[in-house]
């Protein structure tokens, strides 16, 4: 959408710049809410945060590589895209691997209190994702939707995938959704009834909204006219429903 910014003589990519800024915002939110998770112990909590950060980062790259291979858009090998950072990253991939990791952690330790830490992470992640989605919006790397004649349509004049026709700015839609989600989760956090309630709200909102927004995104279908993102979000939504049905065991 806009030319890449130049700061102190160094040119930066909008996407990378704002994704890193989003991570910083997430860390700031976690620090601000320290009193809500300090009972776990600083060392334990930080180790959990670090584990999820690594898993989410790796998961995002893995799913980007898998999607590129399935849609015949891979320009590099799987190894190069994942471990040599020659590919992009997919937020849904990070979520998938992150939730699998939390599930395994709870199963291994037989302790559902990890959900409290996950709740805090998702509040922070919602705030950081707003900034990251703005990076997608400004970068012009193809993070947009199909052409439209509606007033919300915008042309992409800069970036690696410009668009002559006005298109749906799906990244901007996502940013608005995550802004509303962050405000909702922040207010809900002070009166949640059980650990994991924030996680449930996050999953339901993100999965349903992402599946719908994906309909007008330009991502290629993989199977049954569904994109890889829709498949993963549908899987996570089923997991959220199962979690909701068994939430009684998590009640305080």
Backbone as JSON, one array per atom type, in Angstrom:
{
  "sequence": "XXXXXXXXXXXXXXXXXXXXXXXXXXXXXXXXXXXXXXXXXXXXXXXXXXXXXXXXXXXXXXXXXXXXXXXXXXXXXXXXXXXXXXXXXXXXXXXXXXXXXXXXXXXXXXXXXXXXXXXXXXXXXXXXXXXXXXXXXXXXXXXXXXXXXXXXXXXXXXXXXXXXXXXXXXXXXXXXXXXXXXXXXXXXXXXXXXXXXXXXXXXXXXXXXXXXXXXXXXXXXXXXXXXXXXXXXXXXXXXXXXXXXXXXXXXX",
  "N": [[0.82, -1.21, 0.0], [1.92, 1.27, 0.83], [5.05, 2.94, 0.2], [8.05, 1.34, 1.36], [9.27, 2.25, 4.59], [11.98, 4.49, 5.38], [14.39, 4.64, 7.77], [16.71, 6.42, 9.52], [18.43, 6.19, 7.31], [18.19, 3.52, 6.66], [16.26, 1.16, 4.94], [13.18, -0.38, 5.61], [11.06, -3.27, 5.57], [7.58, -3.05, 5.56], [5.96, -5.09, 6.6], [7.69, -6.83, 8.12], [8.7, -4.93, 9.91], [6.41, -4.04, 11.36], [5.4, -6.43, 12.33], [7.41, -7.18, 14.12], [7.18, -4.98, 15.82], [4.62, -5.53, 16.74], [5.1, -7.83, 18.25], [6.63, -6.7, 20.27], [4.68, -5.06, 21.43], [2.94, -7.03, 22.4], [4.57, -8.25, 24.35], [4.8, -6.1, 26.07], [2.15, -5.83, 26.99], [1.89, -8.26, 28.37], [3.74, -7.8, 30.4], [2.55, -5.61, 31.69], [0.32, -6.83, 32.76], [1.31, -8.37, 34.81], [0.65, -9.02, 37.5], [-1.47, -10.73, 37.21], [-0.51, -13.18, 36.45], [1.65, -13.81, 37.99], [1.55, -15.62, 40.06], [2.24, -18.1, 39.14], [4.91, -18.2, 39.21], [7.84, -16.54, 38.26], [9.94, -17.67, 36.71], [8.87, -20.11, 35.72], [6.65, -19.17, 34.26], [7.88, -17.5, 32.33], [9.4, -19.39, 30.97], [7.36, -20.91, 29.84], [6.15, -18.98, 28.2], [8.29, -18.48, 26.45], [8.61, -21.0, 25.25], [6.16, -21.25, 23.84], [6.43, -19.08, 22.11], [8.55, -19.86, 20.45], [7.46, -22.21, 19.34], [5.15, -21.22, 18.05], [6.27, -19.47, 16.17], [7.79, -21.29, 14.62], [5.73, -23.0, 13.82], [4.19, -21.29, 12.23], [5.87, -20.89, 10.05], [6.12, -23.51, 9.09], [3.48, -24.15, 8.27], [3.13, -22.24, 6.3], [4.99, -23.16, 4.44], [3.9, -25.7, 3.84], [1.43, -24.95, 2.75], [2.31, -23.52, 0.49], [3.52, -25.56, -0.97], [1.35, -27.3, -1.47], [-0.24, -25.7, -3.08], [1.3, -25.36, -5.25], [3.06, -23.18, -5.29], [5.52, -22.98, -4.22], [8.75, -21.75, -4.07], [11.05, -22.48, -3.0], [12.72, -25.14, -1.19], [11.13, -27.23, 1.32], [12.7, -27.31, 3.66], [14.31, -25.03, 3.32], [12.4, -22.98, 3.39], [11.39, -23.22, 5.97], [13.54, -23.4, 7.85], [15.59, -21.79, 6.88], [14.43, -19.43, 6.54], [13.33, -18.57, 4.09], [10.81, -18.44, 3.27], [7.46, -17.26, 3.97], [5.28, -16.58, 6.74], [2.55, -18.01, 8.51], [-0.15, -16.98, 10.37], [-2.24, -18.59, 11.28], [-1.02, -21.06, 11.31], [0.81, -20.78, 13.38], [-0.98, -20.52, 15.52], [-2.23, -23.05, 15.46], [-0.1, -24.89, 16.02], [0.64, -23.83, 18.45], [-1.62, -24.23, 20.15], [-1.76, -27.01, 20.12], [0.61, -27.59, 21.44], [0.08, -26.51, 23.99], [-2.05, -28.16, 24.75], [-0.74, -30.66, 24.89], [1.06, -30.08, 26.92], [-0.64, -29.72, 29.11], [-1.74, -32.27, 29.28], [0.55, -33.83, 29.84], [1.49, -32.74, 32.26], [-0.75, -32.82, 33.77], [-2.21, -30.62, 34.67], [-4.4, -28.07, 34.65], [-4.04, -25.43, 35.09], [-2.36, -24.17, 33.36], [-3.9, -23.0, 31.5], [-4.53, -20.51, 32.49], [-2.21, -19.01, 32.06], [-2.2, -19.18, 29.29], [-4.51, -17.75, 28.69], [-3.64, -15.17, 29.38], [-1.59, -14.82, 27.52], [-3.03, -14.8, 25.13], [-4.58, -12.51, 25.35], [-2.58, -10.6, 25.17], [-1.52, -11.33, 22.67], [-3.63, -10.69, 20.99], [-3.57, -7.92, 20.98], [-1.01, -7.47, 19.88], [-1.36, -8.63, 17.37], [-3.02, -6.89, 16.04], [-1.29, -4.83, 15.28], [0.49, -6.29, 13.7], [-1.22, -7.12, 11.61], [-1.71, -4.68, 10.45], [0.73, -4.3, 9.35], [0.66, -6.2, 7.31], [-1.33, -5.01, 5.77], [-0.13, -2.57, 4.95], [2.1, -3.42, 3.55], [1.66, -4.54, 0.96], [2.05, -7.1, -0.02], [0.37, -9.0, -1.07], [-1.54, -9.61, 0.77], [-4.34, -9.33, 0.59], [-7.82, -9.14, -0.54], [-10.34, -10.29, -2.89], [-11.21, -8.53, -5.99], [-13.39, -5.66, -5.77], [-16.34, -3.63, -6.07], [-17.33, -2.17, -4.07], [-17.47, 0.57, -1.67], [-15.43, 0.14, 0.18], [-13.3, -0.88, -1.15], [-9.86, -0.84, -2.13], [-7.01, 0.24, -3.99], [-3.89, -1.41, -4.54], [-0.88, -0.07, -4.64], [1.84, -0.29, -4.2], [4.51, -2.57, -3.28], [5.14, -6.17, -3.51], [3.06, -7.41, -4.82], [1.15, -5.7, -6.46], [-2.11, -4.24, -7.11], [-4.26, -3.44, -9.69], [-7.0, -3.11, -9.8], [-9.59, -2.09, -7.46], [-9.57, -3.68, -4.31], [-10.71, -5.94, -1.7], [-9.53, -5.09, 1.44], [-8.48, -7.25, 3.29], [-6.71, -7.66, 5.4], [-6.92, -5.33, 6.83], [-9.55, -5.57, 7.67], [-9.2, -7.73, 9.36], [-7.57, -6.53, 11.31], [-9.34, -4.73, 12.51], [-11.17, -6.53, 13.61], [-9.51, -7.87, 15.47], [-8.9, -5.73, 17.12], [-11.39, -5.16, 18.33], [-11.68, -7.62, 19.56], [-9.49, -7.63, 21.36], [-10.19, -5.54, 23.14], [-12.52, -6.65, 24.18], [-11.58, -9.04, 25.41], [-9.81, -7.98, 27.32], [-11.56, -6.64, 29.04], [-13.15, -8.76, 29.86], [-11.36, -10.34, 31.24], [-11.1, -9.63, 33.93], [-13.29, -10.66, 35.15], [-13.61, -13.32, 34.59], [-14.81, -16.71, 34.75], [-13.51, -19.14, 34.9], [-10.3, -20.65, 34.33], [-9.2, -20.48, 31.07], [-11.42, -19.46, 29.87], [-11.03, -17.05, 28.53], [-9.47, -18.03, 26.47], [-11.34, -19.61, 25.1], [-13.2, -17.69, 24.14], [-11.49, -16.22, 22.5], [-10.79, -18.22, 20.58], [-13.31, -18.88, 19.41], [-14.14, -16.4, 18.29], [-11.92, -15.69, 16.59], [-11.65, -17.97, 14.93], [-14.21, -18.24, 13.63], [-14.56, -15.67, 12.45], [-12.27, -15.56, 10.84], [-12.63, -17.71, 9.06], [-14.8, -16.74, 7.64], [-13.83, -14.27, 6.57], [-11.85, -15.3, 5.0], [-13.19, -16.18, 2.78], [-13.34, -14.09, 0.98], [-10.72, -13.62, 0.53], [-7.63, -13.89, -1.37], [-6.35, -16.3, -1.23], [-5.49, -19.54, -2.41], [-7.65, -22.36, -2.96], [-7.42, -25.52, -1.28], [-8.6, -28.04, -0.68], [-11.9, -29.31, -1.17], [-12.83, -26.77, -1.91], [-11.87, -25.17, 0.04], [-9.53, -23.07, 1.65], [-6.19, -23.52, 2.98], [-6.02, -22.12, 5.37], [-8.74, -21.93, 6.15], [-9.3, -24.62, 6.61], [-7.62, -25.22, 8.79], [-8.56, -23.37, 10.7], [-11.16, -24.32, 10.96], [-10.66, -26.81, 12.11], [-9.54, -25.95, 14.56], [-11.79, -24.67, 15.57], [-13.55, -26.79, 16.0], [-12.1, -28.01, 18.04], [-12.38, -26.02, 19.97], [-15.12, -26.15, 20.48], [-15.3, -28.7, 21.63], [-13.74, -28.27, 23.88], [-15.35, -26.34, 25.14], [-17.64, -27.84, 25.76], [-16.62, -29.47, 27.72], [-15.93, -27.8, 29.74], [-16.68, -27.7, 32.37], [-15.0, -29.19, 34.03], [-12.99, -27.47, 34.45], [-13.82, -25.53, 36.06], [-13.62, -23.24, 38.79]],
  "CA": [[0.0, 0.0, 0.0], [2.79, 2.42, 0.92], [6.48, 2.62, 0.04], [8.69, 0.93, 2.6], [9.84, 3.41, 5.29], [13.42, 4.6, 5.56], [14.67, 5.18, 9.1], [18.16, 6.61, 9.69], [19.12, 5.71, 6.13], [17.95, 2.08, 6.46], [14.9, 0.88, 4.48], [12.59, -1.54, 6.27], [9.81, -3.8, 5.03], [6.47, -2.74, 6.47], [5.47, -6.29, 7.27], [8.65, -7.24, 9.14], [8.79, -3.87, 10.9], [5.23, -3.99, 12.22], [5.3, -7.71, 13.05], [8.32, -7.06, 15.27], [6.56, -4.03, 16.74], [3.51, -6.24, 17.37], [5.67, -8.7, 19.28], [6.99, -5.82, 21.38], [3.42, -4.66, 22.08], [2.46, -8.2, 23.15], [5.42, -8.38, 25.53], [4.45, -5.0, 26.97], [0.87, -6.17, 27.62], [2.18, -9.32, 29.33], [4.41, -7.17, 31.54], [1.56, -4.79, 32.39], [-0.61, -7.72, 33.47], [2.15, -9.26, 35.6], [-0.02, -9.48, 38.73], [-2.46, -11.75, 36.87], [0.11, -14.48, 36.2], [2.85, -13.96, 38.81], [1.39, -16.76, 40.99], [2.86, -19.28, 38.54], [6.36, -18.1, 39.36], [8.39, -15.84, 37.11], [10.73, -18.58, 35.87], [7.97, -21.05, 35.04], [5.84, -18.43, 33.28], [8.73, -17.06, 31.22], [9.76, -20.58, 30.19], [6.15, -21.25, 29.08], [6.02, -17.96, 27.16], [9.36, -18.69, 25.47], [8.28, -22.22, 24.52], [5.09, -20.96, 22.89], [6.94, -18.17, 21.08], [9.33, -20.67, 19.5], [6.55, -23.13, 18.65], [4.28, -20.43, 17.17], [7.1, -19.01, 15.06], [8.09, -22.44, 13.77], [4.46, -23.47, 13.24], [3.8, -20.38, 11.17], [6.71, -21.16, 8.88], [5.8, -24.84, 8.58], [2.21, -24.11, 7.56], [3.36, -21.47, 5.07], [5.67, -24.06, 3.5], [2.94, -26.73, 3.42], [0.45, -24.32, 1.85], [2.99, -23.21, -0.77], [3.74, -26.81, -1.69], [0.06, -27.83, -1.91], [-0.8, -24.83, -4.11], [2.31, -25.27, -6.31], [3.64, -21.85, -5.29], [6.78, -23.03, -3.5], [9.94, -21.4, -4.84], [12.2, -23.06, -2.29], [12.41, -26.42, -0.56], [10.5, -27.15, 2.63], [13.74, -26.99, 4.64], [14.73, -23.64, 3.14], [11.34, -22.09, 3.81], [11.16, -23.3, 7.41], [14.73, -23.21, 8.68], [16.46, -20.74, 6.35], [13.58, -18.24, 6.5], [13.13, -18.12, 2.71], [9.38, -18.36, 3.04], [6.76, -16.36, 4.88], [4.74, -17.21, 7.94], [1.09, -18.0, 8.56], [-0.63, -16.82, 11.75], [-3.05, -19.75, 11.64], [-0.09, -22.14, 11.61], [1.31, -20.55, 14.73], [-2.06, -20.84, 16.46], [-2.42, -24.5, 15.47], [1.0, -25.52, 16.74], [0.62, -23.33, 19.82], [-2.67, -24.89, 20.92], [-1.36, -28.41, 20.26], [1.64, -27.6, 22.48], [-0.58, -26.3, 25.28], [-2.8, -29.39, 25.05], [0.21, -31.69, 25.31], [1.61, -29.66, 28.21], [-1.65, -30.0, 30.12], [-1.84, -33.73, 29.4], [1.77, -34.36, 30.46], [1.62, -32.26, 33.64], [-2.05, -33.0, 34.44], [-2.45, -29.35, 35.37], [-5.15, -27.16, 33.79], [-3.69, -24.04, 35.4], [-1.66, -23.59, 32.22], [-4.87, -22.2, 30.75], [-4.46, -19.14, 32.97], [-1.13, -18.38, 31.32], [-2.63, -19.07, 27.89], [-5.44, -16.62, 28.64], [-2.86, -13.93, 29.38], [-0.87, -14.74, 26.25], [-3.96, -14.48, 24.04], [-4.92, -11.09, 25.49], [-1.43, -9.87, 24.62], [-1.41, -11.65, 21.25], [-4.68, -9.96, 20.28], [-3.07, -6.55, 20.8], [0.11, -7.51, 18.94], [-1.82, -9.0, 16.03], [-3.55, -5.67, 15.41], [-0.15, -4.15, 14.66], [0.98, -7.17, 12.64], [-2.15, -7.07, 10.48], [-1.48, -3.4, 9.78], [1.92, -4.53, 8.53], [0.17, -6.87, 6.09], [-2.09, -4.02, 5.02], [0.75, -1.57, 4.37], [3.21, -4.0, 2.79], [1.35, -4.81, -0.44], [2.63, -8.4, -0.38], [-0.68, -9.94, -1.47], [-2.4, -9.92, 1.91], [-5.62, -8.67, 0.38], [-8.88, -10.01, -1.02], [-10.75, -10.25, -4.28], [-11.66, -7.21, -6.44], [-14.72, -5.28, -5.34], [-16.81, -2.3, -6.43], [-17.84, -1.54, -2.85], [-16.67, 1.72, -1.23], [-14.29, -0.27, 1.01], [-12.23, -1.35, -2.02], [-8.68, 0.02, -2.26], [-5.97, -0.25, -4.89], [-2.57, -1.64, -3.95], [0.03, 0.58, -5.6], [3.23, -0.61, -3.88], [4.7, -3.92, -2.77], [5.49, -7.21, -4.48], [1.85, -7.84, -5.53], [0.22, -4.58, -6.62], [-3.41, -4.56, -7.71], [-4.8, -2.31, -10.45], [-8.4, -2.98, -9.41], [-9.85, -1.98, -6.02], [-9.75, -5.0, -3.7], [-11.0, -5.99, -0.26], [-8.33, -5.07, 2.29], [-8.83, -8.21, 4.33], [-5.84, -7.47, 6.57], [-7.51, -4.23, 7.59], [-10.72, -6.15, 8.33], [-8.68, -8.53, 10.47], [-7.08, -5.62, 12.34], [-10.52, -4.22, 13.23], [-11.69, -7.66, 14.4], [-8.61, -8.1, 16.61], [-9.05, -4.59, 18.02], [-12.61, -5.41, 19.1], [-11.4, -8.8, 20.39], [-8.59, -7.24, 22.45], [-10.97, -4.78, 24.12], [-13.44, -7.59, 24.82], [-10.83, -9.94, 26.28], [-9.28, -7.2, 28.44], [-12.65, -6.39, 29.98], [-13.62, -10.04, 30.38], [-10.32, -10.98, 32.06], [-11.28, -9.32, 35.34], [-14.46, -11.35, 35.72], [-13.75, -14.66, 34.01], [-15.29, -17.69, 35.71], [-12.6, -20.27, 34.96], [-9.13, -20.56, 33.45], [-9.5, -20.98, 29.73], [-12.58, -18.77, 29.3], [-10.48, -16.11, 27.54], [-9.04, -18.85, 25.34], [-12.53, -20.0, 24.36], [-13.72, -16.53, 23.42], [-10.52, -15.95, 21.43], [-10.92, -19.23, 19.53], [-14.58, -18.75, 18.7], [-14.14, -15.17, 17.48], [-10.89, -15.74, 15.56], [-11.94, -19.04, 13.96], [-15.39, -17.93, 12.83], [-14.31, -14.48, 11.62], [-11.24, -15.86, 9.84], [-13.23, -18.56, 8.04], [-15.65, -15.88, 6.81], [-12.99, -13.33, 5.83], [-11.09, -16.08, 4.03], [-14.02, -16.35, 1.59], [-13.04, -13.02, 0.03], [-9.27, -13.47, 0.4], [-7.19, -14.47, -2.63], [-5.65, -17.57, -1.02], [-5.98, -20.62, -3.26], [-8.28, -23.5, -2.28], [-6.6, -26.73, -1.2], [-9.49, -29.19, -0.79], [-13.31, -28.98, -0.95], [-12.95, -25.33, -2.1], [-11.43, -24.51, 1.27], [-8.11, -22.76, 1.72], [-5.52, -24.14, 4.12], [-6.4, -21.36, 6.56], [-10.09, -22.33, 6.55], [-9.22, -25.98, 7.14], [-7.01, -25.17, 10.12], [-9.48, -22.67, 11.61], [-12.28, -25.23, 11.21], [-10.13, -27.79, 13.07], [-9.45, -25.28, 15.86], [-13.15, -24.39, 16.02], [-14.04, -28.06, 16.56], [-11.42, -28.16, 19.32], [-12.98, -25.07, 20.9], [-16.43, -26.69, 20.87], [-15.04, -29.81, 22.56], [-13.28, -27.62, 25.11], [-16.51, -25.71, 25.77], [-18.51, -28.89, 26.3], [-15.98, -30.08, 28.89], [-15.39, -26.72, 30.55], [-17.02, -27.9, 33.78], [-13.87, -29.73, 34.77], [-12.04, -26.39, 34.69], [-14.44, -24.53, 36.94], [-12.92, -23.02, 40.05]],
  "C": [[0.85, 1.26, 0.0], [4.23, 2.01, 0.67], [7.08, 2.23, 1.38], [9.37, 2.13, 3.27], [11.36, 3.34, 5.37], [13.7, 5.31, 6.88], [16.18, 5.22, 9.29], [18.94, 6.0, 8.52], [18.92, 4.24, 5.81], [16.49, 1.87, 6.06], [14.39, -0.42, 5.1], [11.33, -1.97, 5.54], [8.7, -3.57, 6.04], [6.04, -3.96, 7.28], [6.4, -6.7, 8.41], [8.72, -6.22, 10.27], [7.62, -3.92, 11.88], [4.98, -5.32, 12.93], [6.2, -7.68, 14.28], [7.78, -6.07, 16.3], [5.39, -4.68, 17.47], [3.97, -7.18, 18.47], [6.04, -7.88, 20.51], [5.75, -5.37, 22.16], [2.88, -5.81, 22.93], [3.25, -8.38, 24.44], [5.1, -7.3, 26.56], [3.14, -5.3, 27.7], [1.07, -7.26, 28.67], [2.82, -8.74, 30.58], [3.43, -6.34, 32.37], [0.64, -5.64, 33.25], [0.14, -8.72, 34.37], [1.42, -9.84, 36.82], [-1.03, -10.59, 38.46], [-1.84, -13.13, 36.62], [1.34, -14.74, 37.07], [2.77, -15.15, 39.77], [2.02, -18.04, 40.43], [4.36, -19.33, 38.79], [6.96, -17.51, 38.1], [9.13, -16.78, 36.16], [9.86, -19.52, 35.06], [7.18, -20.35, 33.93], [6.68, -18.01, 32.07], [9.15, -18.24, 30.34], [8.58, -21.0, 29.31], [5.97, -20.27, 27.92], [7.04, -18.2, 26.05], [9.09, -19.92, 24.61], [7.22, -21.94, 23.47], [5.57, -20.03, 21.78], [7.7, -18.95, 20.01], [8.41, -21.56, 18.67], [5.67, -22.37, 17.65], [5.05, -19.93, 15.95], [7.38, -20.14, 14.08], [6.84, -22.95, 13.08], [3.99, -22.59, 12.1], [4.58, -20.61, 9.9], [6.36, -22.51, 8.25], [4.51, -24.81, 7.76], [2.3, -23.27, 6.29], [4.01, -22.36, 4.01], [4.71, -25.12, 2.96], [1.93, -26.14, 2.44], [1.07, -24.02, 0.5], [3.19, -24.45, -1.61], [2.42, -27.34, -2.26], [-0.56, -26.99, -3.03], [0.2, -24.58, -5.25], [2.92, -23.87, -6.42], [5.0, -21.81, -4.59], [7.95, -22.72, -4.43], [11.21, -21.96, -4.2], [11.77, -24.4, -1.69], [11.76, -26.19, 0.8], [11.51, -26.71, 3.69], [14.14, -25.52, 4.54], [13.67, -22.67, 3.65], [11.19, -22.06, 5.33], [12.39, -22.87, 8.21], [15.7, -22.14, 8.16], [15.67, -19.46, 6.1], [13.4, -17.68, 5.09], [11.65, -18.08, 2.33], [8.77, -17.37, 4.01], [6.32, -17.1, 6.13], [3.23, -17.06, 7.92], [0.64, -17.98, 10.02], [-1.44, -18.04, 12.18], [-2.18, -20.96, 11.97], [0.48, -22.02, 13.0], [0.28, -20.9, 15.77], [-2.24, -22.36, 16.58], [-1.35, -25.18, 16.31], [1.02, -25.07, 18.21], [-0.41, -24.05, 20.67], [-2.38, -26.38, 21.1], [-0.33, -28.53, 21.39], [1.04, -27.43, 23.86], [-1.35, -27.55, 25.7], [-1.87, -30.48, 25.56], [0.81, -31.36, 26.68], [0.65, -29.98, 29.35], [-1.78, -31.5, 30.35], [-0.64, -34.31, 30.16], [1.86, -33.99, 31.94], [0.36, -32.49, 34.46], [-2.4, -31.77, 35.27], [-3.13, -28.36, 34.42], [-4.84, -25.7, 34.08], [-2.9, -23.37, 34.28], [-2.6, -22.72, 31.4], [-4.86, -20.75, 31.21], [-3.37, -18.37, 32.24], [-1.51, -18.19, 29.85], [-3.61, -17.92, 27.73], [-4.68, -15.3, 28.54], [-2.11, -13.74, 28.06], [-1.8, -14.29, 25.13], [-4.48, -13.04, 24.14], [-3.82, -10.25, 24.84], [-1.31, -10.1, 23.12], [-2.45, -10.9, 20.42], [-4.22, -8.53, 19.99], [-1.95, -6.53, 19.77], [-0.32, -7.8, 17.52], [-2.44, -7.81, 15.3], [-2.44, -4.97, 14.63], [0.39, -4.98, 13.5], [0.09, -7.14, 11.41], [-2.03, -5.74, 9.73], [-0.23, -3.48, 8.92], [1.56, -5.22, 7.23], [-0.52, -5.86, 5.18], [-1.18, -3.05, 4.28], [1.79, -2.14, 3.42], [2.92, -4.21, 1.31], [1.93, -6.11, -0.93], [1.58, -9.43, -0.78], [-1.6, -10.33, -0.35], [-3.75, -9.23, 1.77], [-6.62, -9.64, -0.24], [-9.17, -9.82, -2.5], [-11.19, -8.84, -4.68], [-13.09, -6.93, -6.01], [-15.05, -3.87, -5.83], [-17.36, -1.55, -5.23], [-16.93, -0.37, -2.44], [-15.42, 1.34, -0.41], [-13.1, -0.73, 0.16], [-11.09, -0.34, -2.13], [-7.7, -0.6, -3.26], [-4.65, -0.43, -4.14], [-1.54, -1.15, -4.96], [1.5, 0.28, -5.34], [3.31, -2.04, -3.36], [4.99, -4.91, -3.89], [4.29, -7.7, -5.29], [0.85, -6.7, -5.63], [-1.07, -5.02, -7.29], [-3.96, -3.3, -8.4], [-6.24, -2.04, -10.03], [-8.54, -2.77, -7.9], [-10.14, -3.37, -5.44], [-10.16, -4.85, -2.24], [-9.68, -6.0, 0.51], [-8.59, -5.94, 3.51], [-7.95, -8.09, 5.57], [-6.36, -6.35, 7.45], [-8.76, -4.71, 8.32], [-10.27, -6.94, 9.55], [-8.23, -7.64, 11.63], [-8.23, -5.07, 13.18], [-11.1, -5.32, 14.13], [-10.83, -7.89, 15.64], [-8.66, -6.94, 17.6], [-10.26, -4.78, 18.93], [-12.38, -6.58, 20.05], [-10.53, -8.44, 21.57], [-9.36, -6.49, 23.54], [-11.9, -5.71, 24.89], [-12.71, -8.49, 25.82], [-10.29, -9.21, 27.51], [-10.35, -6.98, 29.49], [-13.15, -7.69, 30.62], [-12.64, -10.65, 31.38], [-10.53, -10.76, 33.56], [-12.48, -10.01, 35.97], [-14.67, -12.74, 35.11], [-14.07, -15.67, 35.1], [-14.37, -18.89, 35.86], [-11.42, -20.03, 34.02], [-9.46, -21.2, 32.12], [-10.69, -20.28, 29.09], [-12.14, -17.76, 28.25], [-10.08, -16.86, 26.28], [-10.23, -19.24, 24.47], [-13.07, -18.84, 23.52], [-12.8, -16.19, 22.24], [-10.71, -16.93, 20.28], [-12.2, -19.07, 18.73], [-14.58, -17.53, 17.77], [-13.16, -15.27, 16.32], [-11.23, -16.79, 14.5], [-13.11, -18.68, 13.05], [-15.13, -16.74, 11.91], [-13.29, -14.78, 10.53], [-11.77, -16.75, 8.72], [-14.09, -17.72, 7.09], [-14.82, -14.92, 5.97], [-12.23, -14.06, 4.73], [-11.86, -16.28, 2.72], [-13.68, -15.29, 0.54], [-11.54, -12.75, -0.09], [-8.82, -14.21, -0.86], [-6.41, -15.78, -2.45], [-6.31, -18.69, -1.82], [-6.57, -21.75, -2.44], [-7.36, -24.72, -2.34], [-7.45, -27.98, -1.38], [-10.91, -28.75, -0.45], [-13.55, -27.46, -1.02], [-12.6, -24.54, -0.84], [-9.93, -24.25, 1.2], [-7.5, -23.47, 2.93], [-5.9, -23.44, 5.42], [-7.78, -21.79, 7.05], [-10.1, -23.72, 7.16], [-8.69, -25.97, 8.57], [-7.94, -24.48, 11.11], [-10.71, -23.53, 11.92], [-11.88, -26.29, 12.23], [-10.06, -27.18, 14.47], [-10.83, -24.98, 16.43], [-13.77, -25.64, 16.62], [-13.4, -28.3, 17.93], [-12.01, -27.24, 20.37], [-14.34, -25.56, 21.39], [-16.28, -27.83, 21.88], [-14.6, -29.26, 23.91], [-14.46, -27.02, 25.86], [-17.43, -26.73, 26.43], [-17.94, -29.51, 27.57], [-15.43, -29.03, 29.85], [-15.68, -26.89, 32.03], [-15.87, -28.4, 34.62], [-12.83, -28.67, 35.08], [-12.57, -25.36, 35.66], [-13.7, -24.44, 38.26], [-13.76, -23.53, 41.22]]
}
